[in-house]
Amino acid sequence: MTVIEHWIGGRFTAGVSTRRAPVYQPATGQQQHEVLLGEPDDVDAAVTAAAAAFEGWREESLSRRTKVLFAFRELVNARAGRLAEIVSDEHGKVLSDAAGEIQRGLEVIEYACGIPSLVAGSYSHQASAGVDVFDFREPLGVCAGITPFNFPAMVPMWMHPIAIACGNTFVLKPSERDPSVSGFVAELWREAGLPDGVFNVVHGDRVAVDAILAHPGIAAVSFVGSTPIARYIHQQASATGKRVQALGGAKNHAVVLPDADLDFAADHLSASAFGSAGQRCMAISAAVAVGGAADELVDRVSRKAGEVVVGPGRDPASEMGPVITPAAKERIENLIAAGERQGATLAVDGRGLKVPGYENGFFVGPTVLDRVGAGMDVYREEVFGPVLSVLRAPTVDDAIEMINSNPYGNGTALFTGSGAAARRFQRGVHVGMIGINVPIPVPMAYHSFGGWKDSLFGQSHIYGPEGVAFYTRAKVVTQRWPGEDALTEASLHFPTAR
């Protein structure tokens, strides 16, 4: 059985790791690999390699860094099919979905290729008599990323291309559930010409995470995952003086007004709720039907749910694959049962789904629960599965209040034909990312991604302009070059411009 090793200092290594964890093929339910679980000494080895590499990489010209980024971009693009296969085999998502993940990661790499303009400073000539002022941005040092299972290629690419382009070095701790793609990406970085030690991968569980949070050689930590862990990451890393961007969980609502095109809305609700088996932090898990839209919307979404082709990720006919682990399957099915028990109407039940030839796979079918209440477990918790809860609200204002009362503030959407309603909605909801007739409003790479409230800990969103600012710090220089005939006497007064 293949053992997935760490990548430290430009090579695969077992380090001092002795513990291992299984890596499953979710469609079959069979174990396909083992992954090493890193110890604090493995994290220290990666940080040591990254710190040594930083001294040279930070001094590399913007031109040299850009050439490496462009080469990396070309390699990722050329190997996109293979990357998608690795993701599909360990995550379970269908190949088309995995290919989309790679594409969105590529967009961030392409954004990072523009690093010369992204870190360009400003210059003020003659700010005072004979005095010029200018600023520039410098890298932080060793940065770390702790990333989730649901996008094992894309989410790390939200971090390391920008961090590395800015002149930092990087230690990635990917999810131990689908770790193989990170090693493949590390080899692409090497092939692109990145010096050894600039990009490192340490696999592991909480032991490795805690070692990262405590390590004095790490300047900044980026995290994407659940809200309880995001809060923990932020608290622990901040306590040791690190910069932190920690993106947490979500309960994303889609509000459907009576004037919306209900076929359009139902089609996109189905895709956003059931795509990737609902294992997206931007998935729509709660549809809020306003006024008379509810019954017809439930009928159409239920029909769409029944048409989704569920199967193994490598099958081109499959539109939705399994969930990641048997524990995830059990948790999702328990929340469906709780919703029914607490008074919701089960319009479509995805429990007990068996895919022919893959009877041991971790499959849960698309599920629709109608008349869900705000106090129900299936609404309060982040399900992270192919479950759409339908709530009902008499007016758009009631729908806005429902969203604002929820502790999460990641993403939301509105389906309507009214510009006035859209404007009222987008200004009224307390959410970081909003879609108008767009169910999954993930910003392009030249904007930044992140939510509000319990969906974000720290001040910085990820990638885009905020990502560049996070991975750099500014210096401002005020300079004078006095000639012999222009010397002025110093003053004890506070300096002012003249």
Number of C-alpha atoms within 10 A of each C-alpha: 7 9 16 22 23 29 25 27 22 19 16 16 16 18 19 14 19 10 12 18 16 16 24 23 25 28 29 20 18 13 13 16 19 20 24 25 24 28 23 18 14 24 29 19 17 27 29 18 23 28 22 17 22 24 14 12 25 20 12 13 12 19 11 14 24 19 16 22 27 17 19 25 23 17 16 23 14 11 14 18 16 14 23 24 21 21 30 25 23 25 30 33 33 29 26 20 19 27 20 14 21 25 18 20 23 24 18 24 26 20 21 31 24 16 21 16 10 17 19 11 14 11 14 12 12 14 15 15 10 14 16 16 16 15 14 15 18 16 25 21 26 29 30 28 26 24 23 20 21 26 25 26 30 20 25 23 23 27 28 27 26 30 29 27 29 30 27 28 31 31 27 27 27 28 19 24 24 28 31 25 18 27 21 17 21 22 16 19 24 18 14 19 15 23 18 17 26 30 31 28 30 34 30 26 19 11 13 22 22 16 17 29 25 18 16 13 16 27 21 24 27 29 26 26 20 18 20 12 16 25 19 14 26 23 16 17 23 17 12 14 14 20 22 26 26 30 31 26 26 32 25 28 30 30 30 29 27 19 13 17 15 21 14 12 24 24 15 20 29 28 23 23 31 27 23 28 29 26 22 22 24 23 31 31 30 25 29 29 27 21 15 15 19 23 12 15 23 23 13 17 26 22 16 18 28 17 12 17 14 23 26 28 29 18 12 11 12 17 23 29 32 32 28 28 21 17 10 17 19 14 15 23 21 15 20 26 17 15 24 17 12 15 14 22 16 19 19 20 20 21 18 10 15 17 19 9 11 15 13 15 28 25 33 27 29 29 25 27 25 23 20 25 18 13 10 17 18 27 21 14 12 19 23 26 29 30 31 32 27 27 23 23 21 15 15 21 16 14 25 20 15 17 24 16 13 18 15 25 27 28 30 31 26 25 27 20 15 12 10 9 15 19 11 14 21 18 10 14 21 23 21 18 23 26 18 20 21 17 27 25 18 17 16 14 22 16 15 20 24 26 25 21 17 20 28 27 24 15 13 22 24 26 31 22 19 17 25 23 22 25 29 20 12 13 11 13 11 12 14 12 10 11 8 7 6 9 9 8 5 7 7 5 6 5 8 6 8 9
